[in-house]
Each structure stands twice: as C-alpha cells, then as structure tokens.
Amino acid sequence: PGLVMTPGVGGLPGTTFRGLGSNTAIFSLESSVAQYVDGIYLGHARNYVSPFYDVDRVEMIKGTQSTLLGKNTSLGAISIVNKRPTDEFGYTLRFVHSFTIDGNRAEGAVNIPLSDTVQLRAAAFASQEEGFMYNDFKDRSEPRLTDLSGRLSLAFQPTETIDATLIYQHDRRRSRGQVIQVLTDPGGVIAARGVAIGRPVNVVADRINSAGSDPLGGTIAGPDTMDDQDTNRLNAIVNFEIGDHTLTSQTSYVRWDTPRVTDLDFTAANLFNLVDRERDRIFAQELRIASPGGGTLQYLAGVYFYKNKYIYDRTFGSSPSNTVGFPFTGVSTGQAVQKTQTISAFVSATVELLDGLKVSGGARYTREKKEGTFFRNSTGALAGPFPTLAFATYTPKITHPLDYDFGLQYKPNEDLLFYASHSKGSKSGGFQDFPTTIAGAPYSPETAYSTELGMKWNLRGGNYVTAAVFNTLVKDFQTGYTSAVGNPAVSQTVIGNSDIRSRGFEANGAFRPLPNLKLNASIVYAKGIFLDDFPVATAAVARKGDPLTRAPRWSGQVGIDYDKDVGGGLNVFAGASVDWASTALHQFIVPQPDAPKLEKHQLFDAKIGIRDEDDGWEFAVIGTNLTDKRYAVFATSVSAGGTGVGNRAFYGAINRPRVIALQFTLKH
C-alpha cells in the first residue's frame, strides 16, 4: 500500500511511496525512491525499465533508509532479490498469451548442482507485444515492444568458511511506435496542424494517436518513434566466515545504453522530433561485517564505494524544409555529462534491553562528489529558448552528510509488536539535463526526516493486522516542474528545491473466514503538501499548502483468494481484487490548472485456474482492468500548443486497457 508508479516521457517512470518520490522527467536525476537489484544500487529512473523475472522476493522500504542497503536513499527503496542457485535440480517454465495487446511472454529457469560445491542457475525472459495505442495514420497498434533477457548465476563454496556467487545479466529492449498522444486541444491548435498537412490529428484521450514522420506538407521524411535499451549487469558476492562473524564483499558493474526518438508534433508529418541517448556506467564495491544472529547485541558495519558516469545527448527540432507554418525552425543539440563518486561508512546495531524490548540505531557518513560538463548548439527559432552555450565545466558539488536512524521495538508476546522509528536520509544535488543557462543548471541536495509509529499483530492461521502513522519532512526537495520558455514557447522540465511534507496513516491485513478462503485489504491516507510557496524568488508554480504531483491522498486495495483441493492432486484457485486511488495532479495547479489529472479510479483484476501439485503444472486465466477504466497516467503541455488557461493543448499517456491473458506454468 502507498506505492504509486506512473510512466512519463522517455520511458521514465515516477515512483512514490506515501505521496513522496521524484516527480520529474529530468533524466540524470537520481530517484528519491531508488531501486536495488541483488544489492546493486540503481539510482536512475530508467533502470526500472529492466525486465522482472525469476524473482525470489521484493522488499519495500517506505521512507528514509541510511544503513540497510549499500547506498542511502532519501524517500524509499525497492529491493529486488532474484533467485540464487541451490543444491537441488529444478526448473520452472511459464508461457503467457495476452489478448488485446497481442502479447506473448515466455520465461524460465533451471537450477543445476554441478558438484557438491558448485551450483548453476540459468534464467531467461522473452516478451513481445503489439501494444494498445492505435496509430490511425499508420493503421497499426503501438508500441511494438520486444524484451529479451538472460541471467546466469554461479555459486561455489571452495571451503567451509567461504561461499561466492557470481551473477551476470543482459537485457535487450526494442520498442517501435509511441505510447503518448494528445489528451486535450481546446484551442484547436493541434487539430489545425493536421488541416495544414492534409491529415487529421486525433485530439481525444482515447488511446489513439496520429503520429508519423512522413514527407508531407513540404517536409522530408524523419525517423520513426523508437526506444531501445541494452543493459549488462555483473555482480560478485563473497561471504567469509570469520569465527562467529560474516564478512561480505560485493562488487558490481552496470552498463546500459538507451537511444530514443519521440515524435512531439503529434501529426503524420516530420515537424518536431526529440532524439535522446542516455549512457550509464556504474562501479560499486561494498565491504560489511555482521555479527552472529540471535544474540542480545547484533550489529553491522561496513564501507561503500560508488562511481558513476552518466552521459546524456539530446537533439530536437524541426525539419529544415518545413513549409506548413509550424512555429519552430532550427535544431538544438547538446550533451550533458555527470560524474559521481561516493565513499561512505556505516554502522547499525540492535540491543535487547529487556525481554521483548529492543533498541536499534545506525549512522552513515558519506562524502559524495559530483562533477558535470555541458554544451549546446542551437539554430533558428530554437536559439531563443535554448541559446547556444559553449562547452562549460560546472563547479564540482561536494557533500558530506551524516545520516542516521534509531528505533524502539516492544513485543509483549510472540504475536504482537509495537515500534517507533525516526530517521534522516539525504540525496546529493546535481545538474539540469538541458539548462537554459549554465548558472541555472545546479540544484541542491535534499534531506528527509521520517518518523513512524506502528504495530503488527499476528492473529495466527494466516490472519494479521498492521497499522502505522507517519510524518515525513523533506528539506530542499528536488522538485521538477514544466516551464514554457521562449516565443513560441517550448515546454521543458526544470528542477528547483522546496520544502514539502507528507503525513498520514496506513493499515493492511488479512482474514481467513474459511480454510480455503482469504480476504485482504489495505488503505493509505497520505497528505503531501508544499510547506512554502515554490519557487520563492520568482512567480510561484506551487503555493503553500498545494498538493504534490503524483500523490493521491487516498489509495488502497481489497482482495479475495480461494484455493480448494478437488482430489486427484488437483487444486482449483480463483481470486479478485480492486485497486483504487483518489485524484492526483500531473502538473502544478498555479501555472497549469487546466492540465489533465490522474483521475480517481478503481481497477478490477481477477484470475481463475487449476493446478496439479504432484505433476507440477498450472493453467490460469487472468484479467486486468476488467471494466476497461480509462484515465491519463501522465500529462504535460504541448510545445506551442496554445496559450492561456483553458486554451492549451496537453499530451500524455493513457493507462493499459482491459487485457485477458492465458498462463501456463510447468515446475519441477
């Protein structure tokens, strides 16, 4: 409960917990809710594009974490742990066919013990789908997406006191066609462009676009919308038993490259394209030592080194032979490079003061240095909003925060736990991707303070209740907002710093009225607001008390699951759930009160199937968004799409439609 993930420009998802998280499409920005895969810190939002398969568990941290994972985060973490090799032979195969999007997905894994001390696990993933956005100009569904991925994990135990795991994963993603469309065009600006080129433009939020880059209206042909990504991830984890203690070394290297083309004129002609390419290189080394478990005092200490080089190239503009009155002429090309080097030391401990009463605390000292360079060349009308900037090296940003956490746990009995915690976490600043001026490129670090009180009650038999109240204050939150620059205005995202807060409560639980029937529910209330006008120095885009973007105040889920043994080794199972959320903003109210919102919605999902536990097979029918609910999952203004409140065009993406899938699984 409380997790919201929405897509954005350039395949950049926005991830928030309890209404808090990075809310912007600045590609170089490190996420306030970061992702970890097998312990590797993956800070850029683009890392969430990697496929998800052969997973052992997913762990969520809602709020600041400074000592649990390799690198500190300010507002939360999602830790994905994939399955590791074991000493038993086994395999899993799964195939899914999804109607509506005409998708086929296959994944599998095999575990092979090569000897008493060496085990191998190989996993693979392949997915292809035709998409759910209909392009009425090209008469096809988009985006056509293909994902291929493979992972090899090798575990070996050379001695009784040493064990090592090597993990390598390669991902290959190819997408053709775009998922964005015009959502509103009250002034008829976009529709008029279609008239000018002789091709109508769809301007209704109905999962239909009219995108293309054909040589119409005097333009030359341009590139089609595409989005590719190739990722390589290497991870080495070695554990040394030193007496009763465990020393762990983790070494990781990640490299990915993602070129993209986005059609931003929303017509069939080649008028205005955005060409991006991101490249990321990560090296990290962690050493940590842990005390034996089960004692009165348990502790963990370590050091962490992180080095990242991020390169972002951007070219956008119009066709040089544009003769249809499109307001932009010229081309703007630039490159931003950002280098990060981090060294940190951390320690955490838990002490049992009395029977059932524990005190915990931890601290992390970090020294992080960020360096950056930028240049841009612009011609024509684009030289106004994006002036040519000579190659410049930014003044390095060096931060050295001390983050911490402490907590209290009390267990009056084995089934009941009360806790209280407070933590401080930070995230360093950085530099804008495509700044208007060199002086305006830097933005400041953000610091979060989280306090939580809660309880967990195990009612036995699969029944439980958890509840918590929370308050998170973020100083200098890295706030992204859309700004119209130049005349004609080009829509771009910039970052500033503001103070924000989220407070509220959440609860979830499960209840089994019958042995074969399980009910579950969750609810979250999170009121995320600005604490001051933002920005203070210029015309405010958000006022004190205004809600944050991508932050529904209410959200939750209600579900039911049924599983029945019908004899002969067969089990019939079924389930249904409703996910719901209240209205949230895509853009700030002050500058864009007419922007489409993330409307309140309820999504109905269901499944039914049969399995044979003895022979290891399962067949299921799965339906998502069964009522075909439709709403915008992100929205932003169209460049030169009109002026004045109520007269501007907005583009964005619509959520996935109703999809029925057939799934077959084979296990041993």
Residue pairs with C-beta under 8 A, 6 or more apart in sequence:
1 506
1 508
1 522
1 523
1 524
1 555
1 556
1 557
2 17
2 18
2 19
2 62
2 506
2 524
2 526
2 555
3 15
3 16
3 17
3 60
4 14
4 15
4 16
4 19
4 21
4 550
4 551
4 552
4 555
4 581
4 584
5 13
5 14
5 15
5 16
5 48
6 13
6 14
6 550
6 598
6 633
6 634
7 13
7 14
7 179
7 633
7 634
7 653
8 14
8 25
8 634
9 25
9 180
9 262
9 634
9 636
10 25
10 27
10 46
10 227
10 260
10 262
10 276
11 46
11 49
11 175
11 227
11 229
11 258
11 260
12 25
12 27
12 45
12 46
13 45
13 48
13 49
14 21
14 22
14 23
14 24
14 45
14 550
14 634
15 21
15 22
15 31
15 33
15 45
15 48
15 76
15 78
16 23
16 33
16 75
16 550
16 551
17 33
17 60
17 62
17 63
17 75
17 76
18 62
18 63
18 470
18 472
18 502
18 504
18 506
18 524
18 526
18 528
19 502
19 504
19 526
19 527
19 528
19 548
19 550
19 551
19 552
19 553
20 32
20 33
20 75
20 76
20 448
20 472
20 474
20 500
20 502
20 526
20 528
20 548
20 551
21 31
21 32
21 33
21 75
21 76
21 550
22 29
22 30
22 31
22 32
22 33
22 45
22 478
22 480
23 479
23 480
23 548
23 549
23 550
24 478
24 479
24 480
24 481
24 493
24 495
25 480
25 493
25 636
26 432
26 433
26 480
26 493
26 494
26 495
27 44
27 45
27 46
27 276
27 278
27 312
27 433
28 44
28 310
28 312
28 336
28 338
28 430
28 431
28 433
29 44
29 45
29 430
29 478
29 480
29 495
30 43
30 44
30 427
30 428
30 430
31 43
31 44
31 45
31 73
32 73
32 74
32 75
32 76
32 427
32 446
32 448
32 477
32 478
33 73
33 75
33 76
33 77
33 78
34 41
34 42
34 43
34 71
34 73
34 76
34 77
34 78
35 42
35 43
35 47
35 48
35 77
35 78
35 79
35 80
36 42
36 69
36 70
36 77
36 78
36 79
36 80
37 47
37 50
37 80
37 82
37 233
38 80
38 81
38 82
38 167
38 235
38 237
39 69
39 70
39 79
39 235
39 237
39 250
39 252
39 286
40 70
40 233
40 235
40 252
40 254
40 282
40 284
41 69
41 70
41 71
41 282
41 284
41 306
42 254
42 282
43 71
43 308
44 278
44 280
44 310
46 229
46 256
46 258
46 278
46 280
47 256
49 173
49 229
49 258
50 149
50 171
50 231
51 125
51 127
51 147
51 149
51 171
51 173
52 80
53 107
53 109
53 123
53 125
53 149
54 82
54 83
54 92
54 107
54 109
54 123
54 125
54 151
55 80
55 81
55 82
55 83
56 81
56 82
56 83
56 84
57 81
58 78
58 79
58 80
58 81
59 78
59 79
59 81
60 76
60 77
60 78
60 79
61 68
61 69
61 73
61 76
61 77
61 78
61 79
62 76
62 470
63 75
63 76
63 423
63 425
63 448
63 450
63 452
63 470
63 472
64 72
64 73
64 74
64 75
64 76
64 403
64 405
64 423
64 424
64 425
64 448
64 449
64 450
64 472
65 72
65 73
65 76
65 77
65 405
65 423
65 425
66 72
66 346
66 362
66 363
66 364
66 403
66 404
66 405
66 423
66 424
66 425
67 300
67 346
67 347
67 348
67 362
67 363
67 364
67 403
67 405
68 77
68 348
69 77
69 79
70 250
70 284
70 286
70 304
70 306
71 284
71 304
71 306
71 342
71 344
72 344
72 364
72 366
72 403
72 425
72 426
72 427
73 425
73 427
74 425
74 426
74 427
74 446
74 447
74 448
74 474
75 425
75 448
75 472
75 474
82 123
82 151
82 153
82 167
83 109
83 121
83 123
83 153
84 121
84 153
84 155
84 165
85 111
85 113
85 119
85 120
85 121
85 153
85 154
85 155
85 165
86 111
86 113
86 119
86 121
87 113
87 116
87 119
88 111
88 113
89 111
89 112
89 113
89 668
90 110
90 111
90 667
90 668
91 108
91 109
91 110
91 111
91 666
91 667
91 668
92 108
92 109
92 665
92 666
92 667
92 668
93 106
93 107
93 108
93 665
93 666
93 667
94 105
94 106
94 107
94 108
94 663
94 664
94 665
94 666
95 104
95 105
95 106
95 663
95 664
96 103
96 104
96 105
96 106
96 661
96 662
96 663
96 664
97 103
97 104
97 105
97 661
97 662
98 104
98 105
98 129
98 659
98 660
98 661
99 659
99 660
99 661
100 132
100 657
100 658
100 659
100 660
101 129
101 130
101 131
101 132
101 141
101 656
101 659
102 129
102 130
102 141
103 127
103 128
103 129
103 130
103 659
103 661
104 127
104 128
104 129
105 125
105 126
105 127
105 128
105 129
106 125
106 126
106 127
107 123
107 124
107 125
107 126
108 123
108 124
109 121
109 122
109 123
109 124
110 121
110 122
110 123
111 119
111 120
111 121
112 119
112 120
112 121
112 122
113 119
113 120
114 120
117 156
117 157
117 158
118 154
118 155
118 156
118 157
119 154
119 155
119 156
120 152
120 153
120 154
120 155
121 152
121 153
121 155
122 150
122 151
122 152
122 153
123 150
123 151
123 153
124 149
124 150
124 151
125 147
125 148
125 149
125 150
126 147
126 148
126 149
127 145
127 146
127 147
128 144
128 145
128 146
128 147
129 144
129 145
130 140
130 141
130 142
130 144
131 141
131 142
131 143
131 144
131 145
131 177
131 179
132 141
132 207
132 656
132 657
132 659
133 141
133 142
133 143
133 177
133 178
133 179
133 181
133 207
133 208
133 209
133 654
134 140
134 141
134 142
134 207
134 208
134 209
135 141
135 142
135 177
135 208
135 209
135 210
135 211
135 212
136 202
136 208
136 209
136 210
137 199
137 210
137 211
137 212
137 268
138 177
138 211
138 212
140 177
141 177
142 176
142 177
142 178
142 179
142 209
142 225
143 175
143 176
143 177
143 178
143 179
143 225
143 227
144 175
144 176
144 177
145 173
145 174
145 175
145 176
146 173
146 174
146 175
147 171
147 172
147 173
147 174
148 171
148 172
148 173
149 169
149 170
149 171
149 172
150 169
150 170
151 167
151 168
151 169
152 167
152 168
152 169
153 165
153 166
153 167
154 165
154 166
154 167
155 163
155 164
155 165
155 166
156 163
156 164
157 163
157 164
158 164
160 241
161 240
161 241
161 242
162 238
162 239
162 240
162 241
163 238
163 239
164 236
164 237
164 238
164 239
165 235
165 236
165 237
165 238
166 234
166 235
166 236
167 233
167 234
167 235
167 236
167 237
168 232
168 233
168 234
168 235
169 231
169 232
169 233
170 230
170 231
170 232
170 233
171 229
171 230
171 231
171 233
171 256
172 229
172 230
173 227
173 228
173 229
173 230
174 226
174 228
175 226
175 227
175 228
176 224
176 225
176 226
177 211
177 224
177 225
178 209
178 211
178 225
178 262
178 263
179 653
180 209
180 262
180 651
180 652
180 653
181 202
181 205
181 207
181 208
181 209
181 211
181 266
181 651
181 652
181 653
181 654
182 190
182 201
182 202
182 203
182 209
182 266
182 638
182 649
182 650
182 651
183 205
183 596
183 632
183 635
183 650
183 651
183 652
184 203
184 205
184 594
184 596
184 649
184 650
185 191
185 203
185 641
185 642
185 649
186 594
186 642
186 646
186 647
186 648
186 649
187 641
187 642
187 647
187 648
187 649
189 638
189 640
189 641
189 642
189 649
190 201
190 203
190 266
190 267
190 638
190 641
190 649
191 200
191 201
191 203
193 201
193 265
193 266
193 267
193 271
193 324
193 326
194 200
194 201
194 210
194 267
194 268
196 217
196 324
196 325
196 326
197 216
197 217
197 267
197 268
197 269
197 324
198 216
198 217
199 210
199 216
199 267
199 268
199 269
200 210
201 210
201 266
201 267
201 268
202 208
202 209
202 210
203 649
205 596
205 630
205 632
205 652
205 654
206 630
206 654
207 630
207 654
207 657
209 266
210 266
210 267
210 268
211 225
211 263
211 266
211 267
211 268
212 224
212 263
212 267
212 268
212 269
212 270
213 221
213 222
213 223
213 224
213 263
213 269
213 270
213 273
214 221
214 268
214 269
214 270
215 221
215 269
215 270
216 268
216 269
216 270
217 269
217 322
217 323
217 324
218 321
218 322
218 323
218 324
219 269
219 270
219 271
219 319
219 321
219 322
219 323
219 324
220 270
220 319
220 320
220 321
221 270
222 263
222 270
222 273
222 319
223 261
223 273
223 275
224 261
224 263
225 261
225 262
225 263
226 259
226 260
226 261
227 258
227 260
227 261
228 258
228 259
228 260
229 256
229 257
229 258
230 256
230 257
230 258
231 254
231 255
231 256
232 253
232 254
232 255
232 256
233 252
233 253
233 254
234 252
234 253
234 254
235 250
235 251
235 252
236 249
236 250
236 251
236 252
237 248
237 249
237 250
238 248
238 249
238 250
239 246
239 247
239 248
240 246
240 247
240 248
240 249
242 289
244 291
244 292
245 289
245 290
245 291
245 292
246 289
246 290
247 287
247 288
247 289
248 286
248 287
248 288
248 289
248 290
248 302
249 285
249 286
249 287
250 284
250 285
250 286
251 284
251 285
252 282
252 283
252 284
252 285
253 282
253 283
253 284
254 280
254 281
254 282
255 280
255 281
255 282
256 278
256 279
256 280
257 277
257 278
257 279
257 280
258 276
258 277
258 278
258 279
259 275
259 276
259 277
260 274
260 275
260 276
260 277
261 273
261 274
261 275
261 276
262 273
262 274
262 276
263 272
263 273
264 272
264 273
264 274
264 316
264 638
264 639
264 651
265 271
265 272
265 273
265 318
265 326
266 638
266 651
269 319
269 324
270 319
271 318
271 319
271 322
271 324
271 326
271 328
272 316
272 317
272 318
272 326
272 328
272 639
273 316
273 317
274 314
274 315
274 316
275 314
275 315
275 316
276 312
276 313
276 314
277 311
277 312
277 313
277 314
278 310
278 311
278 312
278 313
279 310
279 311
279 312
280 308
280 309
280 310
280 311
281 308
281 309
281 310
282 306
282 307
282 308
283 306
283 307
283 308
284 304
284 305
284 306
284 307
285 304
285 305
286 302
286 303
286 304
286 305
287 302
287 303
288 300
288 301
288 302
288 303
288 346
289 300
289 301
289 302
290 298
290 299
290 300
291 297
291 298
291 299
291 300
292 298
296 351
296 352
297 349
297 350
297 351
297 352
298 349
298 350
299 347
299 348
299 349
299 350
300 346
300 347
300 348
300 349
301 345
301 346
301 347
301 348
302 345
302 346
302 347
303 343
303 344
303 345
303 346
304 342
304 343
304 344
304 345
304 346
305 342
305 343
306 340
306 341
306 342
306 343
307 339
307 340
307 341
307 342
308 338
308 339
308 340
308 341
309 337
309 338
309 339
309 340
310 337
310 338
310 339
310 340
311 335
311 336
311 337
312 335
312 336
312 337
312 338
312 433
313 333
313 334
313 335
314 332
314 333
314 334
314 335
314 336
314 433
314 434
315 331
315 332
315 333
315 334
316 331
316 332
316 382
317 328
317 329
317 330
317 331
317 332
317 379
317 380
317 382
318 326
318 328
318 329
318 330
318 331
318 380
320 331
322 329
327 381
327 488
327 640
328 380
328 381
328 382
328 488
328 490
328 639
328 640
329 380
329 381
329 382
330 378
330 379
330 380
330 381
330 382
330 383
331 378
331 379
331 380
331 382
332 376
332 377
332 378
332 379
332 382
332 383
332 386
333 376
333 377
333 378
334 374
334 375
334 376
334 377
334 386
334 389
334 434
335 373
335 374
335 375
336 372
336 373
336 374
336 431
336 432
336 433
336 434
337 372
337 373
337 374
338 370
338 371
338 372
338 430
338 431
339 370
339 371
339 372
340 368
340 369
340 370
340 428
341 368
341 369
342 366
342 367
342 368
342 369
343 366
343 367
343 368
344 364
344 365
344 366
344 367
345 364
345 365
346 362
346 363
346 364
346 365
347 362
347 363
347 364
348 360
348 361
348 362
348 363
348 405
349 360
349 361
349 362
350 358
350 359
350 360
351 358
351 359
351 360
352 358
353 359
356 410
356 411
356 412
356 413
357 408
357 409
357 410
357 411
358 408
358 409
358 410
359 406
359 407
359 408
359 409
360 405
360 406
360 407
360 408
360 409
361 404
361 405
361 406
361 407
362 404
362 405
362 406
363 402
363 403
363 404
363 405
364 402
364 403
364 404
365 400
365 401
365 402
366 399
366 400
366 401
366 402
366 403
366 426
367 398
367 399
367 400
368 398
368 399
368 400
368 428
369 396
369 397
369 398
370 396
370 397
370 398
370 428
370 429
370 430
370 431
371 393
371 394
371 396
371 397
372 393
372 394
372 430
372 431
372 441
373 391
373 392
373 393
373 394
374 389
374 391
374 392
374 394
374 431
374 435
374 438
374 441
375 389
375 390
375 391
375 392
376 386
376 387
376 388
376 389
376 434
377 388
378 386
378 387
378 388
381 486
381 488
382 486
382 490
384 486
384 487
385 436
385 485
385 486
385 489
385 490
385 492
386 434
386 436
386 485
386 486
386 490
387 436
387 437
389 435
389 437
389 438
392 438
394 431
394 438
394 441
394 442
395 442
397 428
397 429
397 430
397 442
399 426
399 428
399 429
399 445
401 426
401 445
401 447
403 423
403 424
403 425
403 426
404 423
404 424
405 421
405 422
405 423
405 424
406 421
406 422
406 423
407 419
407 420
407 421
407 422
408 419
408 420
408 421
409 417
409 418
409 419
410 417
410 418
410 419
411 417
411 418
412 418
414 458
415 457
415 458
415 459
415 460
416 455
416 456
416 457
416 458
417 455
417 456
417 457
418 454
418 455
419 452
419 453
419 454
419 455
419 456
420 452
420 453
420 454
421 450
421 451
421 452
422 449
422 450
422 451
422 452
423 449
423 450
424 447
424 448
424 449
425 447
425 448
425 450
426 445
426 446
426 447
426 448
427 445
427 446
427 447
427 478
428 445
429 442
429 443
429 444
429 445
429 446
429 478
430 442
430 443
431 441
431 442
431 443
432 440
432 441
432 442
432 443
432 494
432 495
434 492
435 441
435 494
436 485
436 494
440 494
443 478
443 495
443 496
443 497
444 476
444 478
444 497
445 476
446 474
446 475
446 476
446 477
446 478
446 497
447 474
447 475
447 476
448 472
448 473
448 474
448 475
449 472
449 473
449 474
449 475
450 470
450 471
450 472
451 470
451 471
451 472
452 468
452 469
452 470
452 471
453 468
453 469
453 470
454 466
454 467
454 468
454 469
455 465
455 466
455 467
455 468
456 464
456 465
456 466
457 464
457 465
457 466
458 464
459 465
459 511
461 512
462 510
462 512
462 518
463 509
463 510
463 511
463 512
464 509
464 510
465 507
465 508
465 509
466 507
466 508
466 509
467 505
467 506
467 507
468 505
468 506
468 507
469 503
469 504
469 505
470 502
470 503
470 504
470 505
470 506
471 501
471 502
471 503
472 501
472 502
472 503
473 499
473 500
473 501
473 531
474 499
474 500
474 501
475 499
476 497
476 498
476 499
477 497
477 498
477 499
477 500
478 495
478 497
479 495
479 496
479 497
479 498
479 500
479 534
479 542
480 493
480 494
480 495
481 493
481 494
481 496
481 541
481 542
481 587
481 588
481 591
482 491
482 492
482 493
482 587
482 591
482 592
482 636
482 637
483 491
483 492
483 493
483 494
483 541
483 591
484 490
484 491
484 637
485 492
488 639
488 640
489 639
489 640
489 643
490 639
490 640
491 636
491 637
491 638
491 639
491 641
493 636
496 534
496 535
498 530
498 531
498 532
498 534
498 535
498 542
499 530
499 531
499 532
500 528
500 529
500 530
500 531
500 548
501 528
501 529
501 531
502 526
502 527
502 528
502 529
502 548
502 551
503 526
503 527
504 524
504 525
504 526
504 527
504 553
505 524
505 525
506 522
506 523
506 524
506 525
506 526
507 522
507 523
508 520
508 521
508 522
508 523
509 520
509 521
509 522
510 518
510 519
510 520
511 518
511 519
511 520
512 518
512 519
513 519
516 562
516 563
516 564
517 560
517 561
517 562
518 560
518 561
518 562
519 559
519 560
520 557
520 558
520 559
520 560
520 561
521 556
521 557
521 558
521 559
522 556
522 557
523 554
523 555
523 556
524 554
524 555
524 556
525 553
525 554
526 551
526 552
526 553
526 555
527 547
527 553
528 547
528 548
528 551
528 553
529 545
529 546
529 547
529 548
530 542
530 543
530 544
530 545
530 546
530 548
531 544
532 544
533 540
533 542
533 543
533 544
534 540
534 541
534 542
535 541
540 590
541 588
541 590
541 591
542 588
542 589
542 590
543 589
543 590
546 588
546 589
546 590
547 553
547 584
547 585
547 589
548 585
549 584
549 585
549 586
549 587
549 588
550 584
550 585
550 586
550 598
551 584
551 585
552 581
552 582
552 583
552 584
552 598
552 600
553 582
553 584
554 580
554 581
554 582
555 579
555 580
555 581
555 582
556 579
556 580
556 581
557 577
557 578
557 579
557 580
558 577
558 578
559 575
559 576
559 577
559 578
560 575
560 576
560 577
561 573
561 574
561 575
562 572
562 573
562 574
562 575
563 571
563 572
563 573
564 571
564 572
564 573
565 571
566 572
569 612
569 613
569 614
569 615
570 610
570 611
570 612
571 610
571 611
571 612
571 613
572 608
572 609
572 610
573 607
573 608
573 609
573 610
573 611
573 620
574 606
574 607
574 608
574 609
575 606
575 607
575 608
576 604
576 605
576 606
576 607
577 604
577 605
577 606
578 602
578 603
578 604
578 605
579 602
579 603
579 605
580 600
580 601
580 602
580 603
581 598
581 600
581 601
582 600
583 597
583 598
583 599
583 600
584 597
584 598
585 595
585 597
585 598
586 595
586 596
586 597
586 598
586 632
586 634
586 635
586 636
586 652
587 595
587 635
587 636
587 637
592 637
592 648
593 645
594 645
594 646
594 648
594 650
595 635
595 636
595 637
595 650
596 632
596 635
596 650
596 652
597 632
597 635
598 631
598 632
598 633
598 634
599 631
599 632
601 629
601 631
601 655
602 627
602 629
603 624
603 625
603 627
603 629
604 625
604 626
604 627
605 622
605 623
605 624
605 625
605 626
606 622
606 623
606 626
607 620
607 621
607 622
607 623
608 620
608 621
609 618
609 619
609 620
609 621
609 663
610 618
610 619
610 620
611 617
611 618
611 619
612 618
616 666
616 667
616 668
617 664
617 665
617 666
617 667
618 663
618 664
618 665
618 666
618 667
619 662
619 663
619 664
619 665
620 662
620 663
620 665
621 660
621 661
621 662
621 663
622 660
622 661
622 662
622 663
623 658
623 659
623 660
623 661
624 656
624 658
624 659
624 661
625 655
625 656
625 657
625 658
625 659
626 658
627 658
628 657
628 658
629 655
630 654
630 655
630 657
631 654
631 655
632 652
632 653
632 654
632 655
633 652
633 653
633 654
633 655
634 652
634 653
635 650
635 651
635 652
636 650
636 651
636 652
637 648
637 649
637 650
637 651
638 648
638 649
638 650
638 651
641 648
641 649
641 650
641 651
642 648
642 649
